[in-house]
Amino acid sequence: MSSNDFKYLYGPVPSRRLGRSLGIDLVPFKTCTYDCIYCQLGRTTNKTIERREYTPVKEILNELKIKLSTGDSPDYISIAGSGEPTLHSYIGELIGMIKNMTTIPVAVLTNGSLLYQPEVRAALMRADLVIPSLDAGDETMFRYVNRPHDGVSFGNMVNGLIGFTDDFPGQVWLEVLLVSGVTGMAADVKKIAVLVKLIGANRVQLNTVCRPAAEEYACAVEKNQMKNLASLFTGEVDIINDDESVDLSVTAAKDTANEEIVSLLARRPCTLTGICSGLGLHPHNATKKLQKLADEKRITTLRTEHDVFYIIAEKGRS
């Protein structure tokens, strides 16, 4: 099996927080407990709270073994992808097996919606880093921004975050994503800040919309406003930089298959810089490959206020 045949691994992708992050997809595309207005992957097509083995753990581990045998050493192995990973009923077993296979730290990126369940909290205990989300300060805004499954209540979600952070031996970085005109106002952020203090994560990371979102009205908070809002939190708050760039001087023009680019873009829209840093491509080489994929109508571009993103063409999305 070559990396072109991978069904569950993607990247490494450029991460603003984790460096080069090798992703693992545990659930089918847009299988999630939420349908967030800001999601870079579009609308949720399977909103559920049913936990089961959506993808075979044995096949995931086989792909990871092959990937690691190439000598590529990402900064993190990240369990994330195109849905909510804690919906996978064997996520805990998978984390344990990965930890037995490599010393590369394991991160789990989750919306935190199921952490109120003891079995979900227990499943994540062997991870090195967990990055859950908190995007609202009350039930009304939670329903508006995250559009959760009816089985997820705001109170249970917050209590789950508090309980998990209390028990978890690794690092918890709490992400707070703000949307301009929605949660990006002082009154709403103050409500979130109260809950953040109760949760007590190791780090708080303030973020905003930086890629094409599920809803056109989900827009970024201006940088100066982000700095002002960060002051409403107790303690130090990281403002996530939306610059995807990594040192491109080390990216040789290696022969990366077009399918790797398609696989990356199927999980997240990327800029040219992001594609280069994630897949180790020289910009000139990447541009040629992107043009070919565009000519084949497999990908297209989407211009935002600050950048141009490459995305999967609509007909190419399954």
C-alpha positions in Angstrom: 0.0 0.0 0.0 1.3 3.5 -0.9 0.2 6.7 0.7 -2.1 7.3 -2.4 -4.2 4.4 -1.2 -4.7 5.7 2.4 -8.4 5.9 3.4 -8.0 7.1 6.9 -4.6 9.0 7.1 -4.0 12.4 5.6 -1.2 14.9 5.5 0.9 15.8 7.4 -1.2 19.0 7.2 0.1 22.4 8.3 -1.3 23.3 11.7 -1.2 26.7 13.3 -0.7 25.0 16.7 0.8 21.6 16.1 3.3 22.1 13.4 3.2 19.3 10.9 0.3 17.2 12.0 -0.4 13.7 10.6 -4.2 13.4 10.6 -6.4 10.3 11.3 -10.0 10.3 10.2 -12.1 8.2 12.5 -15.6 8.9 11.1 -17.1 9.4 7.7 -17.2 12.9 6.2 -19.3 15.3 8.2 -20.5 12.8 10.8 -20.7 15.0 13.8 -22.6 15.9 16.9 -22.6 19.6 15.8 -23.4 21.5 12.6 -21.3 24.6 13.3 -22.0 27.7 11.3 -18.2 28.3 10.9 -17.2 24.8 9.9 -14.6 24.8 7.1 -16.0 21.5 5.8 -19.5 22.7 5.2 -22.8 21.5 6.6 -23.1 18.4 8.7 -24.7 15.6 6.7 -25.0 13.1 9.5 -25.7 14.7 12.8 -25.6 12.0 15.5 -24.6 11.1 19.0 -24.4 7.4 18.2 -21.0 5.9 19.1 -19.8 2.9 17.1 -16.8 1.7 15.2 -17.3 3.8 12.1 -13.9 2.9 10.7 -11.9 -0.3 11.3 -9.1 0.2 13.8 -7.0 -2.5 12.3 -6.9 -0.8 8.9 -6.1 2.6 10.5 -3.1 1.1 12.3 -1.9 -0.7 9.2 -1.9 2.6 7.3 -0.1 4.3 10.2 2.5 1.6 10.3 3.2 2.1 6.6 3.3 5.8 6.9 5.8 5.8 9.8 8.0 3.3 7.9 8.8 6.0 5.3 10.8 7.9 7.9 8.4 10.9 8.0 8.2 12.1 11.5 5.4 14.6 12.0 5.2 16.8 15.2 1.9 15.2 16.2 -0.4 12.4 15.2 -3.7 14.1 15.4 -7.0 12.3 15.7 -9.4 14.8 14.1 -10.4 14.8 10.5 -13.8 15.4 8.9 -16.1 14.7 11.8 -16.3 14.3 15.6 -13.7 11.7 16.5 -15.1 10.8 19.9 -18.1 9.3 18.1 -15.8 6.3 17.3 -16.4 3.8 20.0 -12.8 2.4 19.9 -10.9 5.7 20.0 -9.4 4.8 23.4 -8.1 1.5 22.1 -6.7 3.2 19.1 -4.8 5.8 21.1 -3.3 3.1 23.3 -2.1 1.1 20.2 -0.6 4.2 18.6 1.3 5.0 21.9 2.7 1.4 21.8 3.8 2.0 18.1 5.6 5.3 18.3 6.9 8.1 20.6 5.2 10.8 18.4 2.7 12.6 20.7 -1.0 12.0 20.1 -3.4 14.9 20.0 -7.2 14.7 19.9 -9.1 17.6 18.4 -12.7 17.4 19.6 -15.7 19.6 20.0 -16.0 18.3 23.5 -19.7 17.6 23.2 -19.5 14.0 24.5 -17.1 14.5 27.4 -20.0 14.4 29.8 -20.0 10.6 29.2 -17.6 8.8 31.5 -16.6 6.3 28.9 -15.6 9.1 26.5 -13.5 10.8 29.1 -11.8 7.5 30.0 -11.1 6.8 26.3 -9.0 9.9 25.9 -6.8 9.5 29.0 -3.8 8.1 27.2 -3.6 11.0 24.7 -0.8 13.6 25.2 -2.9 16.6 24.3 -6.6 17.2 23.9 -8.0 20.3 22.3 -11.7 20.7 23.0 -13.9 23.6 22.0 -16.1 26.1 23.7 -17.8 28.6 21.3 -20.7 30.0 23.4 -21.5 31.3 26.8 -25.1 30.2 27.1 -27.6 27.7 25.7 -29.2 30.1 23.3 -25.9 31.0 21.6 -24.8 27.4 21.8 -27.8 26.4 19.7 -27.2 29.2 17.2 -23.5 28.7 16.7 -22.9 25.0 17.1 -26.4 23.7 16.1 -25.9 20.6 18.2 -27.7 17.3 18.1 -30.8 17.5 20.3 -29.2 14.9 22.7 -26.4 17.4 23.6 -27.3 20.0 26.1 -25.2 23.1 26.9 -25.0 22.2 30.6 -23.8 18.7 30.0 -21.2 19.9 27.5 -19.8 22.4 29.9 -19.8 20.0 32.9 -18.1 17.4 30.7 -15.3 19.9 29.9 -14.8 20.7 33.6 -14.8 17.0 34.6 -12.4 16.0 31.9 -9.9 18.8 32.5 -9.9 17.9 36.2 -9.0 14.3 35.6 -6.8 14.4 32.5 -3.1 13.9 33.1 -2.0 15.4 29.9 -2.4 18.9 28.4 -5.8 20.5 27.7 -5.8 23.4 25.3 -9.3 25.0 25.2 -10.1 26.6 21.9 -12.6 29.4 21.8 -13.7 30.4 18.3 -15.4 33.7 17.9 -17.6 34.8 15.0 -17.9 38.4 14.1 -21.3 39.9 15.0 -22.4 36.7 16.7 -20.0 35.8 19.6 -17.4 38.4 18.8 -18.9 41.0 21.1 -17.8 41.8 24.6 -21.0 40.8 26.4 -20.9 37.3 24.9 -17.2 36.9 25.4 -17.6 37.8 29.1 -20.0 34.9 29.5 -17.6 32.5 27.8 -14.7 33.8 30.0 -16.6 32.9 33.2 -16.9 29.3 32.0 -13.3 29.2 30.8 -12.2 30.0 34.3 -14.3 27.1 35.7 -12.9 24.7 33.1 -9.3 25.5 34.0 -7.5 24.3 30.9 -3.7 24.5 30.6 -4.0 27.0 27.8 -6.8 29.0 26.3 -6.6 29.7 22.6 -8.7 32.4 21.1 -9.5 31.8 17.4 -11.8 33.1 14.7 -13.0 32.1 11.3 -10.0 31.9 8.9 -11.3 29.6 6.2 -14.4 29.5 4.0 -17.2 28.6 6.4 -20.4 26.6 6.2 -22.5 29.8 6.3 -21.5 33.0 4.5 -22.5 35.1 7.5 -19.8 33.4 9.7 -17.0 35.9 9.4 -13.7 36.6 11.1 -13.3 39.0 14.0 -10.8 41.7 13.2 -7.3 41.3 14.7 -7.5 44.4 16.9 -10.8 43.3 18.3 -9.4 39.9 19.0 -6.7 41.5 21.2 -9.4 43.5 23.0 -11.5 40.5 23.6 -8.5 38.4 24.9 -8.2 40.9 27.7 -11.6 39.8 29.1 -10.2 36.4 30.0 -8.3 35.7 33.3 -4.7 34.8 32.7 -2.8 34.5 29.5 -4.7 33.8 26.3 -3.1 32.7 23.0 -4.5 34.4 19.9 -4.2 31.9 17.1 -2.3 33.3 14.1 -4.0 32.6 10.9 -0.7 32.4 9.0 -0.3 28.8 7.9 3.3 29.4 6.7 6.1 27.1 7.7 9.7 27.6 6.6 9.5 26.7 2.9 13.2 26.9 2.3 13.4 23.2 3.3 10.7 22.0 1.0 12.3 20.3 -1.9 10.4 19.7 -5.1 9.6 16.1 -4.2 7.2 14.0 -6.2 4.0 14.2 -4.2 1.1 12.5 -6.0 -1.9 14.6 -6.9 -4.0 12.3 -4.9 -2.3 13.5 -1.7 -3.3 17.0 -2.5 -6.9 16.0 -3.2 -6.9 14.0 0.1 -5.7 17.0 2.1 -8.2 19.4 0.5 -11.0 16.9 1.1 -10.4 17.5 4.9 -9.7 21.2 4.9 -9.4 24.1 2.5 -5.8 25.2 2.2 -3.8 28.1 0.7 -0.8 27.4 -1.5 1.5 28.0 1.4 -0.5 25.5 3.5 -0.3 22.8 0.9 3.5 23.4 0.4 4.3 23.2 4.1 2.0 20.3 4.8 3.2 18.1 1.9 6.7 19.3 1.6 6.3 20.8 -1.9 8.2 23.6 -3.5 5.7 26.4 -4.4 6.5 26.1 -8.1 5.9 22.4 -8.1 2.7 22.7 -6.1 1.4 25.4 -8.5 1.8 23.0 -11.4 0.0 20.2 -9.7 -2.8 22.5 -8.5 -3.3 23.9 -12.1 -3.5 20.3 -13.4 -6.2 19.4 -10.8 -8.0 22.6 -11.6 -7.9 21.8 -15.3 -9.4 18.4 -14.5 -12.1 20.3 -12.5 -11.3 18.3 -9.4 -10.5 21.3 -7.4 -11.4 25.0 -7.5 -10.5 28.2 -5.7 -12.4 30.4 -3.2 -11.2 33.9 -2.5 -11.7 35.3 0.9 -10.9 38.8 2.2 -7.4 37.9 3.1 -6.4 34.9 0.9 -7.1 32.4 -1.8 -8.0 28.8 -0.7 -8.0 25.7 -2.8 -11.1 23.4 -2.2 -12.5 20.3 -3.7 -14.8 21.0 -6.6 -18.4 20.3 -5.7 -19.0 17.4 -8.1 -15.8 15.7 -6.7 -17.1 15.6 -3.2 -18.7 12.4 -2.0 
